[in-house]
Amino acid sequence: MSTHHVRRPSQAELSGADWRKSSRSSGNGACVEIAVVGAVVAVRDSKHIGGPAIVFSPHEWRRFLDAAGAGPVRRH
């Protein structure tokens, strides 16, 4: 859990953001989009563009990408 305070962008900042999908997106509609808004990375569901966004600090976003690239967590 991060101890850094991250200012959540306003709805106006999110609606005006430059959202983009991964180039690896299959086009089936089950995608997420990201946007850099100020000093944070926002993530939203591409099917619900007016819905909520999850906001990450740059450090949290890097940790998320590193963990996703490592594959599933194995529980014993």
Kinemage of the C-alpha trace (Angstrom):
@kinemage 1
@onewidth
@group {chain A} dominant
@subgroup {mainchain}
@vectorlist {calphas} color= white
{ca met a 1} P 0.000 0.000 0.000
{ca ser a 2} L 1.333 3.411 -0.938
{ca thr a 3} L 1.868 6.104 1.657
{ca his a 4} L 2.041 8.811 -1.003
{ca his a 5} L -0.903 11.170 -1.315
{ca val a 6} L -2.134 11.317 -4.904
{ca arg a 7} L -4.529 14.062 -5.947
{ca arg a 8} L -7.432 12.518 -7.823
{ca pro a 9} L -8.122 14.367 -11.093
{ca ser a 10} L -11.470 16.110 -11.421
{ca gln a 11} L -14.168 14.699 -13.691
{ca ala a 12} L -13.431 17.525 -16.148
{ca glu a 13} L -9.738 16.570 -16.221
{ca leu a 14} L -10.648 12.929 -16.826
{ca ser a 15} L -13.186 13.696 -19.549
{ca gly a 16} L -10.654 15.888 -21.360
{ca ala a 17} L -7.802 13.406 -21.006
{ca asp a 18} L -6.059 11.756 -23.947
{ca trp a 19} L -7.264 8.172 -23.374
{ca arg a 20} L -5.601 5.343 -25.275
{ca lys a 21} L -5.844 1.566 -25.578
{ca ser a 22} L -2.977 -0.854 -25.861
{ca ser a 23} L -1.768 -1.638 -29.354
{ca arg a 24} L -2.272 -5.275 -28.307
{ca ser a 25} L -5.995 -4.703 -27.802
{ca ser a 26} L -8.009 -7.325 -29.685
{ca gly a 27} L -10.873 -4.967 -30.523
{ca asn a 28} L -13.507 -7.170 -28.866
{ca gly a 29} L -14.552 -4.380 -26.493
{ca ala a 30} L -13.058 -5.958 -23.369
{ca cys a 31} L -10.296 -3.414 -22.957
{ca val a 32} L -9.029 -0.846 -20.546
{ca glu a 33} L -7.797 2.597 -21.504
{ca ile a 34} L -5.153 4.683 -19.775
{ca ala a 35} L -4.428 8.387 -19.654
{ca val a 36} L -1.710 10.410 -17.977
{ca val a 37} L -3.478 13.234 -16.170
{ca gly a 38} L -1.143 15.613 -14.384
{ca ala a 39} L 1.096 13.477 -12.196
{ca val a 40} L -1.082 10.327 -12.193
{ca val a 41} L -2.069 7.474 -14.491
{ca ala a 42} L -5.825 6.937 -14.781
{ca val a 43} L -7.332 3.620 -15.941
{ca arg a 44} L -10.925 3.083 -17.105
{ca asp a 45} L -13.119 0.446 -18.762
{ca ser a 46} L -13.355 1.189 -22.487
{ca lys a 47} L -16.997 0.059 -22.516
{ca his a 48} L -17.960 2.580 -19.793
{ca ile a 49} L -16.036 5.722 -20.687
{ca gly a 50} L -18.185 7.874 -18.416
{ca gly a 51} L -17.713 5.528 -15.491
{ca pro a 52} L -15.161 5.678 -12.703
{ca ala a 53} L -11.420 5.563 -13.241
{ca ile a 54} L -8.773 4.015 -11.028
{ca val a 55} L -5.916 6.431 -10.353
{ca phe a 56} L -2.319 5.342 -9.771
{ca ser a 57} L 0.768 7.313 -8.824
{ca pro a 58} L 3.639 6.696 -11.283
{ca his a 59} L 5.284 4.418 -8.697
{ca glu a 60} L 2.081 2.395 -8.174
{ca trp a 61} L 1.539 2.107 -11.939
{ca arg a 62} L 5.090 0.769 -12.448
{ca arg a 63} L 4.579 -1.784 -9.658
{ca phe a 64} L 1.265 -2.844 -11.221
{ca leu a 65} L 2.854 -3.316 -14.661
{ca asp a 66} L 5.778 -5.234 -13.183
{ca ala a 67} L 3.417 -7.548 -11.289
{ca ala a 68} L 1.169 -8.073 -14.319
{ca gly a 69} L 4.183 -8.953 -16.434
{ca ala a 70} L 5.342 -11.497 -13.872
{ca gly a 71} L 2.237 -13.639 -14.431
{ca pro a 72} L -0.209 -15.140 -11.958
{ca val a 73} L 0.587 -15.295 -8.280
{ca arg a 74} L 1.022 -18.884 -7.172
{ca arg a 75} L -0.487 -19.734 -3.826
{ca his a 76} L 0.641 -22.830 -1.934
